[in-house]
Amino acid sequence: MARDDRKQVAPALTAPADISLVGTVDEAMACKLRDGLADAEDTDTPIVIDMTTLGGDPEMARRMIVEVDAARERLKRRRIVFLGKTVVYSAGVTFIAAFPREDRYLNSDATLLIHCRQLSQTMQLEGPIRTSIPMLRAMIHQLETGVELEEANFKRLIEGSNVEMEDLLEKALYNWYVPADEACELGLVAEVLKL
């Protein structure tokens, strides 16, 4: 990031956030983000969105990405930046992918949790074998779609960083906890704020 860009963003990062997202990534959080971005005017100052979350619904996180992308198109003069505070886990990391690397910041106490999409489901196959095949195919299609969505989001997350997709997929299988300083060293975020 250019020095002038950092000077523009620094005061906004230390002031109260324009939109503060705390808690579970769910429909309520997505609506709060949507409404906050809808109220934003096209000025020269950055919009700071801070987040603290233990995770939640990855599909709501994807919806929130759509809202940020749309706001970026509408608010041509404003940078929209992310500030992670304390914990940004799971679906929160999905949301981080809405921001280019140079617009991602973490407080020094922040930790990211990156993991693969989760599934907990029991299937009971009963009756004629022929009737079980469509159920199994539907489950396989659901799993394949989930993997495609996961990889697309991971690709956006690591763009411009030092993290290779193969390494990310390996670490994400076993819950990869990434402290702020390590996230910065890896290039997943632009800077760690020592507040």
PyMOL commands that set and color helices and strands:
alter all, ss='L'
color gray80, all
select helices_A, chain A and resi 3-14+27-38+58-74+91-96+101-103+129-158+165-172+180-185
alter helices_A, ss='H'
color red, helices_A
select strands_A, chain A and resi 19-22+47-53+80-89+104-107+111-114+176-179+191-193
alter strands_A, ss='S'
color yellow, strands_A
deselect
rebuild
show_as cartoon
